[in-house]
């Protein structure tokens, strides 16, 4: 769609009393000193289409100062793909005579809208403007400084919407594909990052555990030597056999208890690892379903937008259809004046309306086809979501079973528990027999030392296991870091490919779409520079900024297929305006021009 501004009339708008300008399809220069109405002319054009000024403000002063009863009016004639359309807007004061009063008071203002000279409701006027484009698109394509003034997030969204996509299969290596599996790249990165954090947390806890175990092994005694001392203290009397049997029973009971605890601890740890794995899988599945639901909602929103657009198309069709009638073949169908070639004019006009109806109908059919395709896509998503939710239900059941398994592992009675209980019963019986046969020698101090020696021995064994575990964690941490680096290198490679394809679309402007942090993390951005990398807002003069803005407007016009007149303020700072074939209205400060001078 190409909209050429042919002429514009401005009356009582800000400082402009009356001004009528004709524009050519190339460049029109408007010269004048400061405060002669150059920017007001641009404000009038933008106000006509958006109810705002060129700065995006809605509360600016439209009426001229000191002129009572002024009714600002702006009218513009466009050639839209060969069809002429006139848009007009006028601001009127509203006066009301209240009950009991003889004088009317002004209660506010209202706009009167016209399309092709016919007064229309606001929504119909907006529909006519909407055929030129949405407000954000109009502001983007008519002002080279609008896009650059947006937040980087809004700039990035616009650029990424029109940029050629980069397929992962074009860049990914077999090694990275194996690391990622069926997960999205960002999900694989998050999975590895989470594992790195978990491993790092375990590694950080190791020094404290090692220190504590080393303390427990300090000054350790040999348990066998202490047992010999206990035997010697007890002597070889009549109770020797009972004491030896008692000693064996105690040691056996202790050994079985330790064995049972080891088995229980191992079973609990295995059950907890299984529970953690199932929880991670469940979280990943929930996140995947959430992503699918978000995508389905996005498409459903697109469907609603298309349906709203169809309603507009229907309204437009009805309006054009209403213009179809039997015309007097002796009069022009537009001005209703008698004309010698009126019959041919009626035929041409009727043919024009018929063609316009066909175009509107084709556009509506295209929208309906698009809606149908998107509904099929949404249905597929909902079908997939239902299947994935079924998987979530199954996973939740697995998590519950895993929790039960942890609880059972804590409560289960092992064979070693039974044997320990049997030996403890033997110890109790032997203690009774020893007591009945005259008591035994007090070896409690030696028994305490023996218990401490056994504890030190277990700590030493645990220390060896912890050292081995620490080495395994270090190895795992290094592997995860390498895996993350490989995926991150692929992401950076893809980022550079995206940036390259984005920048290939522009002649002068360049975009930095991503920023690599010192820690290797990639953050999204959308910074504008020139071809040499000089930042738009930190190093470029006004002339360079203007030409880069025009380059962006030209490229977006080509990509959206929408061309509109571009208003360029302060062109006196530009030695060569890179208009790129666009229709340009160049506003230029000229200290010698007390009134506006138009150069076509």
C-alpha positions, 0 to 999 in steps of 0.5 A, a space after each residue: 500500500 502506497 499513500 502519497 500526500 498530494 495536498 493539505 489545508 491547515 486553518 487556525 491550527 496552533 500558529 497557522 492561520 491558513 495554509 494550503 500546500 501541494 506536495 510532489 511524490 519526491 521531496 518537498 522542502 518547507 523553509 522558514 525561520 523559527 516559530 513560523 509554523 514548520 513543526 506545527 504543520 507536521 503536528 497538524 498532519 499527525 493530529 489528523 491521523 492519530 489525535 496526537 502531535 508529532 511528540 505523541 502528546 494528546 494534551 497539546 494546545 491546538 487552538 491559536 492563542 487569543 483567537 476566540 471561537 477558532 475551529 482548527 481544521 486540517 484536511 489532506 488529500 491522499 493518493 492510495 494505490 491510485 485511489 484518491 481519498 480526502 480526510 478532514 478533521 475539525 475541532 469545534 467548541 460546544 456551547 450549552 445554555 443552562 436552564 434559567 440562564 440567558 447566556 450559553 457557556 462553553 462545556 468542551 470541544 468535539 471533533 467533526 470528521 469527514 471522509 471524501 467530503 462526507 461527515 462520518 462518525 469517529 469509528 468510520 473515520 478511524 476505519 478510513 485511517 486504519 486502511 493506511 495502517 495502525 497508529 504505531 505503524 503510521 507514527 513509525 513510517 512518517 517520522 524518522 525519529 519515532 522508531 529510535 525513540 522507542 524503548 529497546 524492547 519495543 524496537 526489538 519486537 518490531 525488528 524480530 517480527 520482520 527479520 528472517 528467521 534462523 533455523 537451528 538445524 542450519 547451525 547446530 552440531 551433532 554434539 550440541 544436538 545430543 546434549 540438547 535432545 528434544 528440549 528447546 535450547 533455552 530449556 537445555 541451558 537452564 537444565 545445565 545451569 540448575 545442575 551446575 548450581 546444585 553440584 556447586 552447592 554440594 562442592 561448597 558443603 564438602 570442606 566443612 564435612 571433611 574438616 568435621 570428619 578429620 576432627 573425629 579421627 584426631 588421636 584415634 586409637 586402635 579398637 583391637 588394642 582396647 579390646 585386649 585391654 578390656 579382656 585383660 582387665 576382666 581376667 581369666 576367672 570362672 566367668 571368662 567363658 560367659 564374658 567372652 560370649 557376652 563380648 562377642 554378642 555385644 560386638 555382633 549386635 553393634 555390627 548388625 545395628 551399623 549394617 542395618 543403618 548403612 542399608 537404611 541410609 543407602 535405601 533412603 538416599 536412593 529413594 530420595 534421588 529417584 524422587 528428585 529426578 521425578 520432581 525435575 521431570 514433572 517441573 519440566 513437563 509443567 513448564 512445557 505445557 505452560 509454554 504450549 498454552 501460552 502459544 495457543 493463547 497467542 494464536 487465539 488472540 491473533 484469531 480475535 484480531 483477524 475476526 475484528 478485521 473481518 468486521 471492519 472489512 464487512 463494514 467497508 464492503 457494506 459502505 461501498 455496496 451502498 454506493 452502487 445504484 442506478 445513476 443518471 447517464 446524463 450526469 457525472 456520478 461524483 459531482 452530479 453536473 451534466 456532462 457530455 461524457 456522463 455515460 462513460 463516467 458512470 460506467 467507469 465509476 460503476 466498474 471502479 466500485 465493482 472492482 473495489 468490492 471484489 478486492 474487499 471480498 478477496 481480502 475478507 476471504 483471505 482473512 477467513 482462510 487465515 482464521 481457519 488455519 489458525 483454528 486448526 493450529 490451536 486445535 492441534 495445540 489443545 490436543 497436544 496439551 491434553 496429551 501432555 496433561 495426561 503425562 503430568 497426571 501420570 508423573 504426579 502419581 509417580 512422584 507420590 509413589 516416590 514419596 511413599 518409597 522414601 517413607 517406606 525406606 525410613 520405616 523398613 526393618 532389615 534382616 540386620 535389624 532382626 539379627 541385631 535384636 536377637 544378639 541384644 536379647 543374647 546380651 541381656 541373657 548373658 548379663 543376667 548370668 554374669 550377674 548371678 555368678 558374681 558380677 563383673 569387673 568395671 570396664 566402663 572407661 575402656 568401653 567408652 574409649 572403645 566406642 570412641 575408637 570405633 567412631 573414629 574408625 567409621 569417620 576415617 572410612 567416611 572421609 575416604 568416601 567423601 574425598 572420592 565423592 568430592 573428586 567425582 563432583 569436581 569432574 562432573 562440574 567440569 563436564 557440565 561447564 564444558 557442556 554449557 560452553 558448547 551450547 552457549 557457543 551455539 547460542 552465540 553463533 545463532 545470535 550472530 547469524 540473527 544479527 547478521 540477517 537483521 543488519 543485511 536488511 538495512 543500508 546505514 543502520 546496524 542493530 546489536 540485538 544481544 549483549 554478552 555479559 562477563 559471566 557468559 550470560 546472553 541478554 537481549 537488547 536492541 541498540 542502534 549504531 551506524 555501520 562503524 558501530 558508533 552508538 546512535 545516541 552516543 556519538 552520531 550527529 543530527 545529520 547521521 541520526 536523520 539518515 539512519 532514521 530514514 534508512 529504518 523507515 525505508 526498510 520497514 516500509 518495504 517489509 510491511 509493504 506500506 509507504 507513507 509521506 515522511 516528515 523530517 524536521 531540522 534538515 538544515 543539519 543534513 548535507 545530503 538527505 538519504 530519502 531512499 525514494 520515499 515521499 519526504 517533507 523536509 522541514 528546514 530552518 531559514 533565518 531569512 524567511 519570515 514566512 513559510 516557503 514551499 519548494 517542490 
